[in-house]
Amino acid sequence: MTPDAPPTPDPPSFTTGVEPPYIRTLFLGPGGLRPGWGLLFYLVLYIVLDQFLDNIAYNAFHNHPLWSQVLEKFADLAAALIPAFLLMKIERRPWRSYGLGWKQAFRSRFWLGALWGFAALTVLISALHALHGYDFGHIVLHGARIEEFAAYWAAMFLLVGLYEEFLFRGYTQFTLARGVRFWPAALLSSCAFAAVHSNNPGETAAGLSGVFAIGFFFCLTLRRTGSLWFAVGFHAAWDWGETFFYSVPDSGWIAPGHLLSSRLHGPDWLTGGSVGPEASLLCFATIALTALTFAVTHCPSTTACPTESATGTTEDAAKNDSA
């Protein structure tokens, strides 16, 4: 009898482990929670929290409109931050990934952004004045009322800056960039930023275009610095300058407690009409000049700019800036 042939070896296996269940692959990818699910969870939880917290704020201070506004903006900020904090734990990412690293809070980037924001607005108002589209008027507040309203609007617009920058260019921008890369995400987040302002009184297409341009510029500052703090400072100072210091409409809204009896007059293309200077053609020129100056003075570097991986993930490259 001939000896039995040796058994044929099994073909090599390329399986590295047990195949994960479908439900796991549906929600999780190579980079953790898939961007679409993360963004959906964030927005749904934000909307629910925002409605709940805004109702509490309104009911607590509805007889005090100014303080009710501050509390409502604080509630808006909390509603934007809480879902991101939960997702940070789920996705196991550092908080700085979302652009608002605590160790940078109110340090040089914030104050530099505030200086740029007030300076850019001053250039815009000065150009309007030179073309006879803006009159300063006279001071209408006196004594301690000046300091009180200056501090009130500073606190109010700090909350606005933190809230709107994080909502549109924090977790949302980061997660969108994971799916479609940074600049397409910046385009989408800036469109959403403009769309939200469409509910403002007296808003126009020109005004929304101005909001979009400013939002896209803020994305540039995020890209070049790896942080939202410059944009937060710029945003807060710009709004404070419009509403209080130069006393002009801010996205169609004229606030009480402004400093001057200023007046806009002339064609809408110059003054922005009911919206205010943000809808002026001069605003687009001002933002373009500001963006160009910023791009030249804040060149990309490996230590200060967010980078993208092959999967489109935006990360903060400043390794020493833990938060």
ROKOLVEX-537924 format. One line per field, with one value per residue (C-alpha): residue number from 0; y, x, z. Coordinates in Angstrom, 1 decimal. Example, Ala and Ser with C-alpha at 12.3 -4.5 7.8 and 13.67 -1.06 7.14 Angstrom:
2
nulo = c(0	1)
y = c(-4.5	-1.1)
x = c(12.3	13.7)
z = c(7.8	7.1)
END
This chain:
323
nulo = c(0	1	2	3	4	5	6	7	8	9	10	11	12	13	14	15	16	17	18	19	20	21	22	23	24	25	26	27	28	29	30	31	32	33	34	35	36	37	38	39	40	41	42	43	44	45	46	47	48	49	50	51	52	53	54	55	56	57	58	59	60	61	62	63	64	65	66	67	68	69	70	71	72	73	74	75	76	77	78	79	80	81	82	83	84	85	86	87	88	89	90	91	92	93	94	95	96	97	98	99	100	101	102	103	104	105	106	107	108	109	110	111	112	113	114	115	116	117	118	119	120	121	122	123	124	125	126	127	128	129	130	131	132	133	134	135	136	137	138	139	140	141	142	143	144	145	146	147	148	149	150	151	152	153	154	155	156	157	158	159	160	161	162	163	164	165	166	167	168	169	170	171	172	173	174	175	176	177	178	179	180	181	182	183	184	185	186	187	188	189	190	191	192	193	194	195	196	197	198	199	200	201	202	203	204	205	206	207	208	209	210	211	212	213	214	215	216	217	218	219	220	221	222	223	224	225	226	227	228	229	230	231	232	233	234	235	236	237	238	239	240	241	242	243	244	245	246	247	248	249	250	251	252	253	254	255	256	257	258	259	260	261	262	263	264	265	266	267	268	269	270	271	272	273	274	275	276	277	278	279	280	281	282	283	284	285	286	287	288	289	290	291	292	293	294	295	296	297	298	299	300	301	302	303	304	305	306	307	308	309	310	311	312	313	314	315	316	317	318	319	320	321	322)
y = c(0.0	3.5	5.8	8.3	11.7	14.4	16.5	19.6	22.7	25.1	28.3	31.3	33.3	37.1	37.6	39.5	38.9	38.5	40.6	43.4	43.4	45.5	47.9	48.7	49.4	51.5	54.0	53.6	54.0	54.1	57.6	56.7	57.9	58.5	62.3	62.1	60.5	62.7	65.9	64.6	63.8	67.1	69.2	67.3	67.5	71.2	72.1	70.3	71.9	75.3	75.3	74.0	76.4	79.4	78.8	78.8	82.0	83.8	82.8	83.8	87.3	88.1	91.4	92.5	92.3	93.2	90.7	88.1	88.6	87.9	84.8	83.5	83.9	82.0	79.3	79.2	78.8	76.0	74.3	74.4	73.2	70.4	68.1	68.6	67.7	64.5	63.6	64.4	61.6	59.2	60.0	60.2	63.4	66.3	69.4	71.5	69.6	71.7	75.0	76.3	75.1	76.2	77.0	79.7	81.3	85.1	85.1	86.8	85.3	86.6	90.1	90.3	89.2	91.9	94.5	93.4	93.3	96.9	98.2	96.6	98.1	101.5	101.4	100.6	103.4	105.9	105.1	105.6	108.9	110.1	109.3	111.2	108.0	108.2	111.0	110.4	112.6	113.3	111.3	110.4	108.5	110.3	109.5	106.0	105.0	105.0	102.4	100.4	99.9	99.5	96.6	95.2	95.0	93.7	90.8	90.3	90.1	88.0	85.4	85.9	85.5	82.3	80.8	81.5	80.7	77.4	76.4	77.0	76.7	74.5	70.9	71.4	72.6	69.9	67.1	68.4	68.6	64.9	64.1	66.6	68.3	71.7	74.3	72.6	72.3	76.0	76.8	74.8	76.2	79.8	79.2	78.0	81.0	83.3	81.4	81.7	85.5	85.6	85.8	89.2	92.2	94.1	91.6	91.6	89.4	91.9	91.6	87.8	87.9	90.1	87.6	84.8	86.7	87.4	83.8	82.5	84.9	83.4	80.0	81.3	82.5	79.0	77.4	79.6	79.6	76.2	78.0	79.8	82.4	84.9	84.7	85.0	88.2	89.6	88.7	90.2	93.4	93.9	93.5	95.7	98.4	98.3	98.2	100.3	102.4	103.5	103.0	101.6	98.8	95.3	92.9	95.0	95.4	98.7	98.2	100.3	101.8	102.9	105.6	108.0	109.5	108.5	108.4	106.6	108.3	107.7	104.8	101.3	100.1	102.5	102.4	98.9	100.3	98.7	96.1	98.5	98.6	94.8	95.1	97.9	97.3	98.8	96.0	93.4	95.5	95.8	92.1	91.3	93.6	92.2	88.7	89.5	91.2	88.3	85.7	87.6	88.1	84.6	82.2	78.5	76.7	73.2	74.5	76.8	75.5	72.6	69.9	67.3	63.6	61.5	60.9	64.6	64.9	68.3	68.3	70.9	70.6	72.5	69.5	71.5	73.2	70.7	71.6)
x = c(0.0	1.2	1.4	-1.3	-0.5	0.1	-2.9	-3.3	-2.7	-5.5	-5.2	-3.7	-6.3	-6.3	-8.8	-7.3	-10.1	-13.8	-15.7	-17.4	-21.2	-23.0	-24.5	-20.9	-19.7	-22.8	-21.9	-18.1	-15.4	-11.6	-11.7	-14.2	-17.9	-18.8	-19.0	-22.7	-23.9	-21.7	-23.1	-26.7	-26.3	-24.7	-27.4	-30.4	-29.1	-28.2	-31.7	-33.4	-31.1	-31.3	-35.1	-35.2	-32.5	-33.9	-37.3	-35.8	-33.9	-36.9	-39.2	-36.6	-36.0	-38.8	-39.5	-35.9	-35.3	-31.6	-30.6	-32.9	-30.8	-27.6	-29.0	-30.4	-27.0	-25.4	-28.0	-27.3	-23.6	-24.2	-26.4	-23.6	-20.9	-22.6	-23.2	-19.6	-18.3	-20.3	-19.1	-15.5	-15.8	-17.4	-14.9	-11.9	-10.6	-8.9	-11.1	-8.7	-9.6	-12.8	-10.8	-11.6	-8.6	-9.0	-5.3	-5.6	-8.7	-8.5	-4.8	-2.9	-4.9	-8.2	-7.0	-5.2	-8.5	-10.4	-7.9	-8.2	-12.0	-12.4	-9.7	-11.5	-14.8	-13.2	-11.8	-15.3	-17.0	-14.2	-14.7	-18.5	-17.9	-15.5	-18.1	-20.8	-22.7	-22.2	-22.5	-21.1	-23.8	-23.2	-22.9	-26.3	-25.1	-23.5	-21.7	-21.8	-24.3	-21.4	-19.3	-22.4	-23.6	-20.1	-19.5	-23.0	-22.5	-19.0	-20.3	-23.2	-21.1	-18.4	-21.2	-22.3	-18.8	-18.2	-21.6	-21.7	-18.0	-18.2	-21.6	-20.6	-16.8	-16.2	-17.5	-19.6	-16.6	-14.3	-16.8	-17.8	-14.1	-13.6	-16.1	-15.5	-12.1	-11.6	-12.5	-15.7	-16.7	-15.9	-18.2	-21.1	-20.6	-20.5	-23.7	-25.4	-24.0	-25.6	-28.9	-29.4	-29.1	-32.0	-34.4	-33.0	-35.2	-34.6	-32.1	-31.4	-29.6	-26.7	-26.6	-26.6	-23.8	-21.8	-22.4	-21.2	-18.0	-17.2	-17.9	-15.6	-12.9	-13.3	-12.7	-9.4	-8.4	-9.2	-7.2	-4.1	-4.1	-5.6	-7.8	-11.1	-9.9	-8.8	-12.2	-14.0	-12.2	-12.7	-16.4	-17.1	-15.2	-16.8	-20.3	-19.5	-18.2	-21.3	-23.9	-22.4	-19.4	-20.4	-24.1	-25.2	-27.6	-26.0	-27.6	-30.7	-30.9	-30.6	-29.9	-30.8	-28.0	-25.8	-23.2	-23.9	-26.8	-25.2	-27.0	-26.6	-27.7	-27.3	-27.9	-28.3	-25.2	-23.2	-24.8	-26.3	-29.8	-31.8	-29.2	-26.4	-22.8	-22.5	-24.6	-22.5	-20.3	-17.6	-17.9	-17.0	-13.9	-13.0	-13.3	-11.4	-8.6	-8.6	-8.5	-5.6	-3.6	-4.3	-3.2	0.0	0.8	-0.3	1.5	0.8	3.2	3.5	3.1	0.1	-2.2	-4.7	-3.8	-5.8	-5.1	-5.8	-9.3	-10.0	-9.7	-8.8	-6.5	-4.7	-1.0	0.1	1.1	2.1	-1.3	-3.2	-6.4)
z = c(0.0	-0.7	2.2	2.6	1.2	3.7	4.5	2.4	4.5	5.0	3.0	4.9	6.7	6.4	9.2	12.1	14.5	14.9	12.5	14.4	14.6	12.0	14.6	15.7	12.2	11.5	14.2	14.5	11.9	11.9	13.5	16.2	16.1	12.4	11.6	10.5	13.7	15.9	14.2	14.4	18.1	18.8	17.0	18.4	22.0	21.4	20.2	23.1	25.7	24.1	24.3	27.9	29.2	27.3	28.9	32.4	31.6	30.3	33.2	35.7	34.4	32.0	33.9	33.4	29.6	29.7	32.3	30.6	27.4	29.3	31.0	27.7	26.0	28.9	28.4	24.6	25.4	27.9	25.3	22.8	25.1	27.0	24.0	22.8	26.3	26.2	22.7	23.8	26.3	23.8	21.1	23.5	22.1	23.9	24.4	22.5	19.3	19.2	19.2	22.6	24.7	28.3	28.7	26.0	27.5	27.6	26.8	24.0	21.1	22.6	23.2	19.8	18.2	20.2	19.0	15.4	15.6	17.0	14.6	11.6	12.6	13.2	9.6	8.3	10.3	9.4	5.7	6.1	7.8	5.1	2.5	4.5	5.3	9.1	11.7	15.2	16.8	20.5	23.7	25.1	28.3	31.2	34.4	35.7	33.0	30.5	32.5	33.4	29.8	28.5	30.9	30.3	26.5	26.9	29.0	26.6	23.5	25.1	25.6	22.0	20.7	22.7	21.9	18.1	17.5	19.3	17.8	14.2	14.3	17.3	17.4	14.2	12.1	13.5	12.8	9.4	8.5	9.5	6.7	4.0	4.9	6.3	3.6	2.4	6.1	6.5	3.5	5.0	8.6	7.2	5.3	8.4	10.4	7.8	7.7	11.5	11.2	8.7	11.6	12.7	12.3	9.1	7.7	3.9	1.4	1.5	5.3	5.2	2.6	5.0	7.9	5.6	4.7	8.4	9.3	6.5	7.8	11.3	9.7	8.3	11.8	13.1	10.3	10.9	14.7	15.5	18.1	18.3	20.8	18.2	16.5	19.9	20.7	17.2	17.3	20.7	20.0	16.6	18.1	21.1	18.8	16.6	19.3	22.1	21.0	17.5	18.2	14.8	13.9	14.4	11.9	11.9	15.7	17.5	21.2	24.2	26.2	23.3	23.7	20.8	19.0	15.7	12.4	9.1	5.9	2.3	-0.2	1.2	-0.7	1.3	4.8	4.7	5.2	7.9	8.6	9.4	8.3	7.9	4.7	3.3	0.3	2.4	4.9	2.2	1.3	5.0	5.7	2.5	3.6	7.1	5.8	3.5	6.3	8.6	6.0	5.4	9.1	10.3	7.9	8.2	10.5	12.0	15.5	15.2	12.6	12.5	10.1	8.2	8.1	5.0	6.4	6.7	10.4	11.7	14.6	16.6	15.8	18.9	20.9	24.0	24.3	26.3	27.8)
END
